[in-house]
Amino acid sequence: MPRETRVNTLLAVTLDSSLSPLLPLRLTQITPLWMVTAVGCGAADLVLPSDSGPVQLMVMQRDRHAGVSGAELPDSLTLRVVDTVGVGVPGRVVSWVVSIGGGSVAPETDTSDAAGFASTHWTLGPDAGANAVRAVISGAGFVTFTAVGSSGDGGGLAPSPGRSTISSDPSSIPADTGMSTITVVVRDGKGDPVEGAVVALEGSGAGITLTQPPGTTGPDGVATGSLTSTVPGTVVVAATVNGSVQLSQTAAVTVTGPAGSQVDHFVFRLQPHDVHTDERFRIEVALADAEGNVVPLSGILMYLGLFPEGSEVPVNKRLLGNRFKATENGVAIFDLGVTKKGRYRFRVLSDQLPELGPHGPQPYLFSLPFNVE
């Protein structure tokens, strides 16, 4: 069957390039490709760096499935690789990797077709419980599909998405060394605990490791997992019960910079200069301490907005190149161009140092003005 006929629902959300703040995103919708997780980055389509140009992953079906343990799911897992304007990107190798549950996929590797589609068939693991498969582009990142396998007896009370709860403890952890316990309490419509429910956790954010509950809920309706992260930022954790009941609540975990990082502000190490239209130029933005020294912290996502001088509205569609870059040893390096003549300046933001503000230190850092002829 052609891939186009297998597509059920488009779950991607496009990020307007004129909106500079990045919102917390659901992993099941989209995940930034450079993030090792994405599980994630999770959510609105986020421009992702790669050697052959920025691309996006779009989940073309729901990614929470339910089926009989040891059996193949009736629907294939399908995603689409697209460029920044939504055009399918062919020839990208996607590896399908079983990460939870011990099932299998066929094929294990697929290449996006002329329209950017890649897919596989998934057989769940032999035991009842959580299953997960990652769709990976080597050297870039992955998105995760989840499923719950059951014996098919249908027993037990019906979980209530509104009365069931999810919480994190602690709600703020340091990157690399901290761990938050994620607790889900499954209740029915009367508020009574539901025993024997299968809980699957999912999270949005860069560099996270999300450990699933090891078994079903006990007599108290409780299932617990854990979260760690190597990258500062806000991680939103959601829970699905028995493969189909998504809790109304989510839990947020704030991941702070490693102790001693002491980031105080951002600074341009290399300012933009006068150029011709479409001419590429290099910009360097660094993390700095209070004395102006570079803080050698890697993996902090920085992003630029292009503003005509005197305007409060960004015109990011005039940019050539990727305006999202992660720091390496405290420095983010951008290779950009501008397609239209004018006088401009850049603004620098980051969402991954929440202790400094939701989008970085304020007032926000702007570059010196430069001309495009």
Protein Blocks (a to p, Z undefined) as FASTA:
>chain_A
ZZklmpmbdcbdcddfkbmbacdddfkloccfkbccklnnopaddddddfkopaddddfb
dfbdcddehiacfbdcddddddfkopacehiacddddfbhjiacddfbdcddfkopacdd
ddddfbecddddddddehibccdddddddehlopajdddfklpccddddfbdcehjaccd
dddddddfkopacehiacddddedehiacdddfbdcdfkopacdddddfbecddddddde
ehlaccfbdcdddddddehklpabdcdfbdcddddehiacddddddddfkopacddehia
cddddddehiabdcfklpgcjfbdcdeehiacdddddfbgcddddddddfklmknojnbp
addddddddddZZ
